[in-house]
Amino acid sequence: MAEIVKAAEAAVKTAGTKAKKPVKKAGGMKKPDPAAVIPEPRRKICFVGSECFPFIKTGGLGDVMYALPRALIRQNCDVRVIMPRYECIPEKFQRQMKFLGEFNMDLCADGREFYVGILESELDGIVYYFIDNQEFFSWGNPYTDLVKDIPKYCYFDKAVLAVLNYLEWIPDIIHCHDWQTGLVPVYLRTLFAGTPVGSAKSIITIHNLRFQGIYNVPTIQYWSGLPGYAFDYTTLKQGYEDASMFKGGLAYANLITTVSETYAEEIQTPFYGDGLDSHLRHHSGKLHGIVNGIDVEIWNPRTDSCLKTNYSYRTVLKKKREDKLALQKRLGLEENEDKFVIGLVSRLTDQKGLDLVNAVLAEFLDGNTQFVVLGTGEARYEDSFRGWASAHPESVSATIAYADDLSHQIYAGADAFLVPSLFEPCGLTQLIAMHYGTVPIVRETGGLKDTVMPYNEFTDEGNGFTFDRYEAGLLLDAVIRAKTVYFTERDRWNEIVVRDMKKDVSWENSARQYHDLYLQLT
Ligand code: ADP
């Protein structure tokens, strides 16, 4: 109880002290106010996450943190985003940040205090708040290792709520994303329950259950300063002596969402549940699957400035080949539009099915096929792809780097796109590929299953080529089926290309479902 009072006092004490308070009009938006057409009261939604494009992105989470708020303002929501102010955010964004205020916050079990700085930036009608503390956020990457990441995100999660109290902007819903924000719902219902922000509801979205922020109980208890009762088996405790920050968030949040319906089912089973399947079955009543979309302004082959030639679904069959030739040229592959080019853009980790690719890549290379990979990650995959490229320089290209412009060129220049994942909560790359008229070849798991309808040669329906069990032979079979249609039934292939480009992969439909959940909760 003493801890609750202390945190409440800290939050109230800091409000209105050193800095001038920002007075924000709802959302500070420049765009036409959609409230004119949608009558419900506008909900205030605070997005909390550890990365957000264009400031910092390491994977799909960064894309979602960027695109979903944009789609939600079109659903009459006032969305603001809170994230860490990492030193590695590019200088051009750092320069645009405005200082809003600062205070000291008690964090650890022994009352150790830390500085909290608040900066603000506005981009395309969305307000972003950045939490500043050089002790935690001055590493080269957002994520380092758990020894550093556990204290970092304990600090961040508590600072988020203290900042909201400080700014006197009390959202209806705090929407948290992944394990790094797992303690926000826990703090909200414990140490901050009696403070102004305590009236907010919370939602936590699982983008990837593989990463949970698991560490021993004493360390998390010390850094979070959370009371002992938050560390029992129904809340944070995991196994004999560990605590899982994600597990705590799932227990305390009012609702849980994940990024596809199939993944929502899968994570309730031991194979996909990463130790939390029974916890998720227990909370299944508040678990919803909503599939991700992509930002169709950023990912738009008609306007994409990274491409040699822009195209739409009307012109794709004439123009896409120019992007293929440009890609082959850039990567030093044989420039030949008759080759079947397979692309892969991915983090290079075991999640992504790369063992299957390595097992059958030799058999892809029949003289008519080229393989292009872009990614970074585990050394074993980086090395194996480098090896393939040096052994077959005319038909395999491996770029071991993070390169946004090249990724756009691969989505446009390849004929097919490979996502053979072991598990895939949603997956954005297959959505982007389809939007660029590049036919996906995917394993039927998670969001891949929900977004890529298998091609049916009898009814001429479907968006791509799929396989079910995690077996290299089945991946090879799917690639051969795709190649057979490409080389022997080009009209049918072209129909798939156009169908994929016309498919709605935008955020609109999913944003509506999130909006419905917000209304349901408030
Ligand atoms: P995950 O979040 O598991 O990494 P997703 O498919 O959800 O996978 O999202 C991956 C996102 O990161 C896509 O936008 C993809 O284009 C991008 N990406 C992944 N690796 C690279 C890379 N090496 N260079 C550029 N973009 C990349």
Residues whose N, C-alpha, C, O or C-beta is under 5 A from the ligand:
A	BS01	ADP	T58 G59 G60 L61 V345 S346 R347 L374 G375 T376 A401 Y402 A403 D404 S407 G427 L428 T429
